[in-house]
Structure formats: C-alpha cells, structure tokens
Amino acid sequence: MLDGRIYNFSAGPSILPEPVLLKVQKELLNCNGSGMSVLEMSHRSKVFDDIINQAVQNVKDVMNVPDNYTILFLHGGASAMFAAIPLNLGTKSGVADYIVSGNFSGLAQKEAAKYLKEARIAGSSKDDNFNHIPTQEELNLDPNADYVHVCWNNTIFGTTYKYIPETGNVPLVADMSSSIMSEPVDVSKFAMIYAGVQKNLAPAGLALCIIRNDLLGEPMGICPKIWDFKKEAEKNSMLNTPACFQIYMVKLVTDWIKETGGLEAMKKRNEEKAAILYDYLDSQTFFKTSVRKSDRSMMNVTFRTGNDELDKEFVAGQAAHGFSNLKGHRLVGGMRASIYNAMPKEGVEALVKYMDEFAKAHQ
Ligand SMILES: *Cc1c(COP(=O)(O)O)cnc(C)c1O
C-alpha cells in the first residue's frame, strides 16, 4: 500500500485499486485533454461519450457478455433496482419468485411486493440465520413466475452461490453487488445481472445492469422514466444526467482488471486471499465462523470469538495494526473482513497475523 494508506476491509463503499486512484488524481484537472475534470464536463460532450462507451465495452469484454445483452448504468444503486426490476419485469403474470438468502434479498422481496401481485418467497435460509444458501432441492419455484431473483453473494452473512439455480424458462435475475467481476460468470445463464458499484467497481450511487434484450419491454405505467430499462437502453443510459464520475470510475477499474489479466487471474488472486483467511479459521478454535463450508463467500468473511467483549477488543485494536472496518454488520455481530478485488494479499496476511497474535494472547 502507498504511504499513509491502511488496509480497508469495509463491506462498501470499499477499497479501490491504488493505480486507479492515482490515475484519477492525475486526470482530475484535465481529463483526456479536455482542460477540465470529468466532474465538470457535459455528459453530452465527446470526451464523456467516449468514456461511457468504453465503460460499456469494458464490461462486455471483461465479463464476456453475449451480443444479445445490453449494459445500463442506472441511478440509485442496487436498492433502486429492487424496485425497477418488478416494475420492468413483473408485467406478465405479476408474480415473481424471490430466494431469500440474507438481508438484501429480503429487502428486494419486500420492495417487489409493493408492485407485484405476489412476490413469492420461493426459498429461504432464514430459519438457519442465513448461514447457507438454499439448495436447488429446497426451492419451490412457480413455473409461471415472471422471473426468479437471487442475491449471489450475501455481503452481510458471508455466503455465496456455488451453483446456478435451474429455473426452466423463467428468467433468472441476480444481484451481484458484492461479487461483480471477482471471478468469471457465465452471463448467458442469467436474464439479468445487476450490481451496486460501490463494492468492486466505483463509488456508490450507481447500478450496473446487464440485461438480455428480450427483457427490454414495456414496464408498468407507474415505473419512473429514469428506471425504464427500454428507454434507458435507447438512450445509452442518458435519459437524464448520468452519474458521470461513477461511470468514469467503472471505466478505469475495468481497464485495471483487463491490465491485470482479466477475471481468470482475478479469481485466482481472490481464491488465494480467501484461502489464507479460511485456512487459518479452520486451523484453530479461538475464532469461529458459522457459515456452511460449501457456501463460503470469497469476498466477505465473517467470524467471531464467541465472546462479545473479546470481539469488541479485537475490533478496537484494528487501527493500531493498520486496518479499518473489521466490525461485523449489526445484524450478525462479530467481525467481517471484506476482501474485494482491490485488497492486496499482503492485507489478508497481515490480518491473519493479527488474529493469531490476538488468539494467543487471549486463549
Ligand atoms: C451493498 C449491497 C446492496 C445495496 O446497494 P446500494 O447501492 O446501497 O443500494 C444490495 N445488494 C447487495 C448484495 C449488496 O452487497
């Protein structure tokens, strides 16, 4: 890490790659020869048009997106999509299936219930305090649903899908906010993938959406125009002033992903980082993790000592060790280390060293 920076384990907004931050700093007064920063320029300018088009192209390249999909950048982050998805996609039967595997999928289901005839809970791990992902056998899907919604990586609980749910002809929609571009994904298996960009790609406020073109239909009449997928697709995400800086950041971060070997290489690095932490957790008994082993997230690792006072003490010691944001989400307690794409391996190694010292001092 550069001088003065610390290992930031925040779940979001979260750590961004240093080479990207340096580039932003360099371009902040004069972006691409325009004589102004991206913060100041018209979204109708040639310079910005190039930026958004390159961002779109980079997303397609990095994620290997098939030609029959459209990339959109929409306002409001992932939570706005919790409403936009039923408003756009829930127009045939008015019924959708939600698999509730954690906090955000529950919020998505509640939001959808405002607009749909029925937002079914077609599977849930709530009774097990969301310590695993519902299996295919545990799902009770409606073959006439307009779509099935899943949350791919459960940021708060630290679980992730290791299988793609089989939904027959029903379109599969996935919230990938906290795992987007952490590893290759077969986009063709999904009707729509979306993500709030503040975990792996950019600052907060923007949703990246990857939508199969046959889903770009007429939304419900009450759908706000700025979240009308079809109209936004026709205007290249610029029905109104887009989140220019966030889109510029997506462009730079996806440049960085390309330069560092794409998603195969990213996956390798992420697996390596996660293994350092999980191998340590498995090697001792002081720290515990309640997540089912088969469903462990590669991005968000949750653990606890089993003693609230010790958890507090562990978190209180973070700053002195050059860490921040290790406190677990209030719904779960304990600790959480979010080890997104930009977290260097050295940060995870340093964390494990601290954990081990702490364990030995308190056993
Ligand atoms: C962070 C997060 C959200 C919320 O994103 P906003 O952009 O703040 O609305 C939704 N889903 C998941 C999986 C998240 O990690």
PDBQT file of the ligand as one rigid body, heavy atoms in Angstrom, charges set to zero:
ROOT
HETATM    1  C1  LIG A 401     -24.419  -3.286  -0.842  1.00  0.00    +0.000 C 
HETATM    2  C2  LIG A 401     -25.442  -4.171  -1.403  1.00  0.00    +0.000 A 
HETATM    3  C3  LIG A 401     -26.696  -3.699  -1.810  1.00  0.00    +0.000 A 
HETATM    4  C4  LIG A 401     -27.123  -2.261  -1.622  1.00  0.00    +0.000 C 
HETATM    5  O1  LIG A 401     -26.517  -1.455  -2.546  1.00  0.00    +0.000 OA
HETATM    6  P1  LIG A 401     -26.972   0.094  -2.673  1.00  0.00    +0.000 P 
HETATM    7  O2  LIG A 401     -26.232   0.519  -3.895  1.00  0.00    +0.000 OA
HETATM    8  O3  LIG A 401     -26.507   0.761  -1.415  1.00  0.00    +0.000 OA
HETATM    9  O4  LIG A 401     -28.420   0.130  -2.821  1.00  0.00    +0.000 OA
HETATM   10  C5  LIG A 401     -27.574  -4.589  -2.384  1.00  0.00    +0.000 A 
HETATM   11  N1  LIG A 401     -27.253  -5.878  -2.540  1.00  0.00    +0.000 NA
HETATM   12  C6  LIG A 401     -26.066  -6.370  -2.135  1.00  0.00    +0.000 A 
HETATM   13  C7  LIG A 401     -25.764  -7.806  -2.330  1.00  0.00    +0.000 C 
HETATM   14  C8  LIG A 401     -25.135  -5.535  -1.557  1.00  0.00    +0.000 A 
HETATM   15  O5  LIG A 401     -23.950  -6.023  -1.156  1.00  0.00    +0.000 OA
ENDROOT
TORSDOF 0
